[in-house]
């Protein structure tokens, strides 16, 4: 009888009745269904996350492949640029050598031309001097003798003819 007066006993009985009402009303089915739906949602989210992870891995692989291709292309472009630079350098050296050779030949021609001009001037001066000396010698020789106007005229023309 002491059991009937105990409040814990009545709380336990009420709890068991409450559970019986819940089972009778089918709440356990609703709870299982809610848990199943929540589990299905979680499973769907897990499947979606797995799909996203697979897609991300595929995208990462694609990006890595593109990076490798870009690196390879960059290396190829760099190699081509080096080859082009070497070719241009060789061409520039050849052109410089040709230009130096042309300038040297042009300088040699100018020197030869100047030498020829100087030689011609020296010959002309020598001829003038020789004509003047010959004129003076003839004048000196003829001065002692009688002067002839025709001879004087011929001597004057002699200087012009020797040039």
ABEGO torsion letter per residue (X at the ends): XAAAABAAAAAAAAAAAAAAAAAAAGAAAAAAAAAAAAAAAAAAAAAAAAAAAAAAAAAAAAAAAAAAAAAAAAAAAAAAAAAAAAAAAAAAAAAAAAAAAAAAAAAAAAAAAAAAAAAAAAAAAAAAAAAAAAAAAAAAAAAABBBBAAAAAAAAAAAAAAX
